[in-house]
Amino acid sequence: MRIRRDNAPVMPRLVAVPLLLLALVTPACAAGNEVEPHLGDGSLGLIEVIPGRQIQIRAFYTNGGDLSLFGNSTEKAIVFAVEDYGPIKGFQVDLGEGLDDTCASMGGVAGAQVIVAQGDVAGVIGTNCSIAAAEASPLLTKAGMVLISPGNTAPSLTSDLSGNEGSNHFPGYYRTAHNDLIQGEAVAHFLNGDGVMTAAVVHDGGPYTMGLATAFSNAFAEHGGTITGTWEVDRQDEDLVPVLTEIAAGEPEALFFPLFWPTGRYVVEQAAEMPGFSEMVLATADGLLNDDFLSLPQSEGAYVSGPDTRFGDNRNQSTGRTAAALIARFEEVDGHAPTGTFWGHAYDATSLLLDAIAAASYLDGGTLVIDRAGIREHLHSVSGYEGVTGVLSCDEFGDCGASGVVIYQNVDPSDVAATRENVVFEVAPDTGQTRLSATEH
């Protein structure tokens, strides 16, 4: 299956059924043609898929520009999951036209508006970037859909892991990626344990980079460290020498820069030409955990945090596919292993959505009826789900992530595969993500 990139119409109908009407109709239906057990109470509307049509879901990822490397692996993993899962109660699943989140606010708005206008989409896998999700989530969830992200890590999208809702959280949002409060704690814990007591921080003002920068700064201070300064750069800036000059003047022992490509490239390339950075520890995060950054000569020695992708023999319980089998499939299709970081998370997110649709649907005279509220009900109940990324459990705010957080050191830019195996610090996964999980290991 390929994601369709055309404007072919889709025919299933969205039917909003008032609760009172449901109460009146359901017993009558049961008397004549008993409805099979399913989740949901109809409160968010029903989707009817008539015979010969397909169940509609959508993939919403970064597929253009400098950040397309995020979406390439995500897209293929979503397609693989749909193909491996197969039909639901005799109905095929259609991914429709892939949508670009552009890793920006406007991309999130534009893509969400397209999906909402289609009216018959049961759920969405995406986005790659937290900044896009912050704008897409309220639109999609208000329309009764679920948004399950394989790559969003901003704490604001879910919670502070202490029971307090994030500023950008909306019911109906879930993610298989980790919460960056874990990642920030991990980096702070590692640097502190390595004897680093002063650090500077750079972010670009977006929910992901600023959220992770804040998580790191707070945790670093709790460990007794001092932040010498925090700088915000524009993602369009190519000349970072003025900012780097200010950073060097504070003489921090480390620089933490959770940025995207190519901004992170400019940091290491320009810092390498400045004497104030010759002994400084450079640390970044999963926004730069990709082959492009790791192959830069100037990134040698840098520490890069991100999800633990050493999936070993993990198997997705819904499809039976192992991580090793999926990597082999990437190699067959692309000629190489996945270059992005969150491909396993995308596969698991898609499988969770398909399981939820199966649990929330029933056949009515040959028509498949999908209860939107039932999809959320199923996802809220996910516990102990065995995925490619590990064992997933969803909390009340949509954090479902299974994989732990690790820190790699880039030992050889000419051998990226070796760097991806060079784990110098790890935070093992737990059944419920907490900030304490970083300090307990």
C-alpha positions as CSV (number, residue, x, y, z in Angstrom):
1,M,0.0,0.0,0.0
2,R,1.1,3.5,-0.8
3,I,-0.2,6.7,0.6
4,R,-2.5,8.1,-2.2
5,R,-1.5,11.6,-3.3
6,D,-4.5,12.6,-5.3
7,N,-7.9,14.1,-4.7
8,A,-10.1,11.1,-5.3
9,P,-13.3,11.4,-3.3
10,V,-14.1,9.1,-0.5
11,M,-17.6,8.0,0.2
12,P,-18.2,6.9,3.9
13,R,-20.6,9.2,5.7
14,L,-20.2,10.8,9.1
15,V,-23.4,10.5,11.0
16,A,-24.0,12.6,14.2
17,V,-26.5,10.7,16.3
18,P,-28.0,12.4,19.3
19,L,-27.7,10.4,22.5
20,L,-31.5,10.4,23.0
21,L,-32.0,8.9,19.5
22,L,-29.4,6.3,20.3
23,A,-31.2,5.4,23.5
24,L,-34.4,4.9,21.5
25,V,-33.0,3.1,18.5
26,T,-30.5,0.7,20.1
27,P,-33.1,-1.5,21.9
28,A,-35.2,-1.8,18.7
29,C,-32.1,-2.8,16.7
30,A,-31.2,-5.3,19.3
31,A,-34.6,-6.9,19.1
32,G,-34.4,-7.5,15.4
33,N,-30.7,-7.5,14.4
34,E,-28.5,-7.6,17.5
35,V,-25.5,-5.3,17.3
36,E,-22.2,-6.9,18.2
37,P,-20.4,-5.7,21.3
38,H,-18.3,-2.6,20.7
39,L,-16.9,0.4,22.6
40,G,-18.4,3.9,22.6
41,D,-21.7,5.6,23.4
42,G,-22.0,7.7,20.2
43,S,-21.4,11.0,22.0
44,L,-18.7,12.0,19.4
45,G,-20.5,10.8,16.4
46,L,-20.5,7.7,14.2
47,I,-18.9,7.0,10.9
48,E,-20.6,4.6,8.4
49,V,-18.5,2.8,5.9
50,I,-20.8,1.3,3.2
51,P,-19.8,-2.0,1.4
52,G,-17.2,-1.5,-1.2
53,R,-15.7,1.6,0.6
54,Q,-12.7,1.8,2.9
55,I,-12.0,2.9,6.4
56,Q,-10.3,6.3,6.3
57,I,-7.3,7.2,8.4
58,R,-4.6,9.8,7.7
59,A,-0.8,10.2,8.0
60,F,0.4,13.7,8.9
61,Y,4.1,14.1,8.9
62,T,7.0,16.2,7.8
63,N,7.7,15.4,4.1
64,G,9.4,18.4,2.6
65,G,12.4,20.7,3.0
66,D,15.4,20.2,5.3
67,L,13.3,18.2,7.8
68,S,11.9,15.6,5.3
69,L,14.3,13.1,6.9
70,F,11.8,13.0,9.9
71,G,8.9,12.0,7.7
72,N,10.5,9.5,5.3
73,S,10.9,6.7,7.9
74,T,7.6,7.7,9.6
75,E,5.6,7.4,6.3
76,K,7.0,4.0,5.5
77,A,6.4,2.6,9.0
78,I,2.8,3.8,8.8
79,V,2.3,2.1,5.4
80,F,3.9,-1.1,6.7
81,A,1.7,-1.2,9.7
82,V,-1.5,-0.8,7.7
83,E,-0.4,-3.5,5.2
84,D,0.6,-5.9,8.0
85,Y,-2.6,-5.3,10.0
86,G,-4.9,-6.0,7.1
87,P,-8.7,-5.4,6.9
88,I,-10.9,-4.6,9.8
89,K,-14.1,-6.7,9.8
90,G,-13.8,-7.1,6.0
91,F,-13.0,-3.5,5.3
92,Q,-9.7,-2.3,4.0
93,V,-8.0,0.8,5.5
94,D,-7.1,3.7,3.3
95,L,-4.4,6.2,4.2
96,G,-5.6,8.7,1.6
97,E,-3.3,11.6,0.7
98,G,-0.2,12.1,2.9
99,L,-0.2,15.6,4.6
100,D,2.9,17.7,5.4
101,D,3.0,19.3,8.8
102,T,5.9,21.4,7.6
103,C,7.2,21.3,11.2
104,A,5.5,24.6,11.7
105,S,2.4,26.0,13.3
106,M,0.7,26.9,10.0
107,G,1.4,23.4,8.7
108,G,-0.4,22.0,11.6
109,V,-3.4,24.3,11.0
110,A,-3.6,23.7,7.3
111,G,-3.3,19.9,7.5
112,A,-5.8,19.6,10.2
113,Q,-8.3,21.8,8.3
114,V,-8.0,19.5,5.3
115,I,-8.6,16.4,7.4
116,V,-11.6,17.9,9.3
117,A,-13.2,19.0,6.0
118,Q,-13.1,15.4,4.7
119,G,-15.5,14.4,7.5
120,D,-15.0,10.7,7.5
121,V,-11.5,10.2,8.9
122,A,-11.5,7.9,12.0
123,G,-8.1,9.0,13.3
124,V,-4.7,10.5,12.4
125,I,-1.1,9.4,12.9
126,G,1.0,12.5,13.4
127,T,2.5,14.9,13.7
128,N,6.3,14.6,13.6
129,C,6.8,18.1,15.2
130,S,5.3,19.3,18.4
131,I,4.9,22.8,17.1
132,A,2.5,21.5,14.4
133,A,0.6,19.3,16.9
134,A,0.0,22.2,19.2
135,E,-2.1,23.8,16.4
136,A,-3.5,20.6,14.8
137,S,-4.6,18.9,18.0
138,P,-7.4,21.3,19.1
139,L,-8.9,21.2,15.6
140,L,-8.8,17.4,15.1
141,T,-10.0,16.5,18.6
142,K,-12.8,19.0,18.5
143,A,-14.0,17.2,15.4
144,G,-14.1,13.9,17.4
145,M,-11.0,12.4,16.0
146,V,-7.9,11.1,17.7
147,L,-4.4,12.3,16.9
148,I,-1.6,9.7,17.8
149,S,1.9,11.1,17.4
150,P,5.0,9.0,17.0
151,G,7.4,11.9,17.4
152,N,6.0,14.7,19.5
153,T,7.8,15.0,22.8
154,A,6.9,18.4,24.2
155,P,5.6,18.1,27.8
156,S,2.9,20.8,27.0
157,L,1.0,18.4,24.8
158,T,0.3,16.0,27.6
159,S,1.3,16.7,31.2
160,D,4.0,17.5,33.7
161,L,3.9,13.8,34.7
162,S,2.7,14.8,38.1
163,G,-1.0,14.9,37.3
164,N,-1.2,18.5,35.8
165,E,-2.5,19.0,32.3
166,G,-0.2,20.6,29.8
167,S,-1.1,24.0,28.2
168,N,-1.5,22.4,24.7
169,H,-3.3,19.2,25.8
170,F,-6.6,18.3,24.3
171,P,-8.6,15.1,25.0
172,G,-8.2,12.8,22.0
173,Y,-4.4,13.4,21.8
174,Y,-2.0,10.5,22.4
175,R,1.6,9.8,21.6
176,T,3.9,6.8,21.5
177,A,7.0,9.0,21.9
178,H,8.4,9.8,25.3
179,N,7.7,13.0,27.3
180,D,10.7,15.4,27.2
181,L,10.6,15.8,31.0
182,I,12.3,12.4,31.0
183,Q,14.8,13.4,28.3
184,G,15.7,16.7,30.0
185,E,16.3,14.9,33.3
186,A,18.4,12.3,31.6
187,V,20.7,14.9,30.0
188,A,21.0,16.9,33.2
189,H,21.7,13.7,35.2
190,F,24.4,12.6,32.8
191,L,26.2,15.9,32.6
192,N,26.1,16.3,36.3
193,G,27.5,12.9,36.8
194,D,30.3,13.7,34.3
195,G,31.3,16.6,36.5
196,V,29.7,19.4,34.5
197,M,28.4,22.2,36.8
198,T,27.8,25.0,34.4
199,A,25.9,25.0,31.1
200,A,24.4,27.3,28.5
201,V,21.2,26.5,26.6
202,V,19.9,27.4,23.1
203,H,16.4,26.8,21.7
204,D,14.3,28.1,18.8
205,G,11.2,29.1,20.8
206,G,9.0,26.2,19.6
207,P,7.2,23.8,22.0
208,Y,9.7,21.0,21.4
209,T,13.0,22.9,21.7
210,M,11.9,25.3,24.4
211,G,10.1,22.6,26.3
212,L,13.2,20.4,26.3
213,A,15.5,23.3,27.1
214,T,13.3,24.2,30.1
215,A,13.1,20.6,31.3
216,F,16.9,20.3,31.1
217,S,17.5,23.7,32.8
218,N,15.2,22.9,35.7
219,A,16.6,19.4,36.2
220,F,20.2,20.7,35.9
221,A,19.6,23.3,38.6
222,E,18.0,20.6,40.8
223,H,21.2,18.6,40.5
224,G,23.2,21.6,41.7
225,G,24.3,23.0,38.3
226,T,24.2,26.6,37.1
227,I,22.7,27.8,33.8
228,T,25.0,30.6,32.5
229,G,22.3,31.8,30.1
230,T,19.5,30.8,27.7
231,W,19.3,32.0,24.1
232,E,16.5,31.8,21.6
233,V,17.5,31.7,17.9
234,D,15.3,31.8,14.8
235,R,15.1,28.6,12.8
236,Q,15.9,30.7,9.7
237,D,19.1,32.2,11.1
238,E,22.3,30.9,9.4
239,D,24.8,33.2,11.1
240,L,24.9,32.2,14.8
241,V,28.3,33.7,15.6
242,P,26.8,36.6,17.6
243,V,24.9,34.2,19.8
244,L,27.8,31.8,20.1
245,T,30.1,34.7,21.1
246,E,27.8,35.7,23.9
247,I,27.6,32.0,25.1
248,A,31.4,31.7,25.1
249,A,31.8,34.8,27.1
250,G,29.9,33.1,30.0
251,E,32.5,30.3,30.0
252,P,30.0,27.4,30.5
253,E,31.4,23.9,30.6
254,A,28.7,22.6,28.4
255,L,26.3,23.8,25.7
256,F,22.9,22.1,25.4
257,F,21.2,22.9,22.1
258,P,18.0,20.9,21.4
259,L,17.5,22.2,17.8
260,F,16.5,20.9,14.4
261,W,18.5,20.5,11.2
262,P,20.0,22.7,9.8
263,T,20.2,25.1,12.8
264,G,22.1,22.5,14.8
265,R,24.6,22.1,11.9
266,Y,25.3,25.9,12.0
267,V,26.0,25.6,15.7
268,V,28.6,22.9,15.5
269,E,30.2,24.2,12.3
270,Q,30.5,27.8,13.5
271,A,31.5,26.8,17.1
272,A,34.3,24.7,15.7
273,E,35.9,27.9,14.4
274,M,35.7,29.7,17.7
275,P,38.4,29.2,20.5
276,G,35.9,29.5,23.3
277,F,34.3,26.2,22.3
278,S,37.5,24.1,22.0
279,E,37.0,22.4,25.4
280,M,33.2,22.9,25.8
281,V,31.0,19.8,26.0
282,L,28.4,19.8,23.2
283,A,25.1,18.1,23.9
284,T,21.9,18.0,21.7
285,A,18.8,15.9,21.4
286,D,16.6,13.8,19.1
287,G,15.9,16.7,16.7
288,L,19.4,16.1,15.5
289,L,19.6,12.3,16.0
290,N,19.9,11.7,12.3
291,D,22.5,10.7,9.8
292,D,22.9,14.2,8.4
293,F,24.0,15.6,11.7
294,L,26.0,12.6,12.9
295,S,28.0,12.5,9.7
296,L,29.2,16.1,10.2
297,P,33.0,16.2,11.1
298,Q,32.3,19.0,13.5
299,S,29.8,16.8,15.4
300,E,32.5,14.4,16.5
301,G,32.5,14.0,20.3
302,A,29.0,15.5,20.7
303,Y,26.4,13.9,22.9
304,V,23.0,13.3,21.4
305,S,20.0,12.1,23.5
306,G,16.9,10.5,22.2
307,P,14.7,7.4,22.4
308,D,16.3,4.0,22.8
309,T,15.9,2.4,19.4
310,R,17.7,-0.8,20.3
311,F,14.5,-2.7,20.0
312,G,16.1,-6.2,19.9
313,D,13.5,-9.0,19.6
314,N,10.5,-6.7,20.4
315,R,7.4,-7.8,18.5
316,N,4.2,-5.8,17.8
317,Q,1.3,-7.8,19.3
318,S,-1.3,-6.7,16.7
319,T,0.7,-7.7,13.6
320,G,3.3,-10.1,14.9
321,R,6.0,-8.2,13.2
322,T,9.4,-7.9,14.9
323,A,11.7,-4.9,14.9
324,A,14.3,-6.9,13.0
325,A,11.8,-7.9,10.3
326,L,10.8,-4.2,9.9
327,I,14.4,-3.1,9.6
328,A,14.9,-5.7,6.9
329,R,11.8,-4.4,5.1
330,F,13.2,-0.9,5.2
331,E,16.5,-2.2,3.8
332,E,14.6,-4.0,1.0
333,V,12.5,-0.9,0.1
334,D,15.1,1.9,0.6
335,G,18.4,0.0,0.4
336,H,19.3,1.0,3.9
337,A,18.0,0.9,7.5
338,P,15.6,3.7,8.6
339,T,17.4,7.0,8.9
340,G,14.9,8.6,11.2
341,T,14.5,7.9,14.9
342,F,10.8,7.4,15.5
343,W,9.9,4.8,12.9
344,G,9.1,2.1,15.5
345,H,6.9,4.6,17.3
346,A,5.0,5.3,14.1
347,Y,4.5,1.6,13.5
348,D,3.1,1.1,17.1
349,A,1.0,4.3,16.9
350,T,-0.7,3.0,13.7
351,S,-1.3,-0.4,15.2
352,L,-2.9,1.1,18.3
353,L,-5.2,3.2,16.1
354,L,-6.3,0.2,14.0
355,D,-6.9,-1.8,17.2
356,A,-9.0,1.1,18.5
357,I,-11.1,1.2,15.4
358,A,-11.7,-2.5,15.5
359,A,-12.8,-2.3,19.2
360,A,-15.1,0.7,18.4
361,S,-16.8,-0.7,15.3
362,Y,-19.6,-3.1,14.4
363,L,-21.4,-4.4,11.3
364,D,-25.0,-3.2,10.7
365,G,-26.5,-4.9,7.7
366,G,-23.1,-5.0,5.8
367,T,-22.2,-1.4,6.8
368,L,-19.3,-0.9,9.2
369,V,-20.2,1.6,11.9
370,I,-17.3,3.2,13.8
371,D,-18.0,5.0,17.1
372,R,-15.6,7.9,17.6
373,A,-16.0,7.9,21.4
374,G,-15.2,4.2,21.4
375,I,-11.8,4.8,19.7
376,R,-10.8,7.1,22.6
377,E,-12.2,4.7,25.1
378,H,-10.0,1.9,23.8
379,L,-6.9,4.1,23.7
380,H,-7.5,5.3,27.3
381,S,-7.5,1.6,28.3
382,V,-4.2,0.6,26.7
383,S,-2.0,-1.1,29.3
384,G,0.8,-3.6,28.8
385,Y,0.6,-3.4,25.0
386,E,3.6,-5.1,23.5
387,G,4.9,-3.0,20.6
388,V,8.0,-2.7,18.5
389,T,9.2,0.0,20.9
390,G,8.5,-1.9,24.0
391,V,5.5,-2.2,26.4
392,L,3.1,0.7,26.0
393,S,0.5,2.0,28.6
394,C,-1.5,5.2,28.1
395,D,-2.1,7.6,31.0
396,E,-5.0,10.0,31.3
397,F,-3.2,12.7,29.3
398,G,-2.2,10.5,26.4
399,D,1.4,9.6,27.3
400,C,1.8,6.0,26.0
401,G,5.5,5.9,25.3
402,A,7.4,2.7,26.0
403,S,11.0,3.3,25.0
404,G,13.6,4.5,27.4
405,V,15.9,7.5,26.7
406,V,19.5,7.1,25.9
407,I,22.5,9.3,25.2
408,Y,24.9,8.5,22.4
409,Q,28.4,10.0,21.9
410,N,29.4,10.5,18.3
411,V,32.7,8.7,18.2
412,D,33.2,8.7,14.4
413,P,31.2,10.8,11.9
414,S,32.4,8.5,9.1
415,D,30.6,5.6,10.8
416,V,27.1,6.6,11.9
417,A,26.2,3.0,12.6
418,A,28.9,2.8,15.3
419,T,27.6,6.0,16.9
420,R,24.1,4.6,17.1
421,E,25.5,1.7,19.1
422,N,27.7,3.9,21.3
423,V,25.3,4.4,24.2
424,V,27.0,6.1,27.2
425,F,23.9,6.7,29.4
426,E,20.5,5.2,29.5
427,V,17.2,5.6,31.3
428,A,15.3,2.3,31.3
429,P,11.6,2.4,30.4
430,D,9.0,2.0,33.1
431,T,5.3,1.3,32.9
432,G,4.4,4.8,33.8
433,Q,6.6,7.7,32.7
434,T,7.9,9.8,35.6
435,R,10.7,12.3,36.0
436,L,12.0,10.2,38.8
437,S,12.6,7.3,36.4
438,A,15.7,9.1,35.1
439,T,17.3,9.5,38.5
440,E,16.5,5.9,39.6
441,H,18.8,4.3,37.0
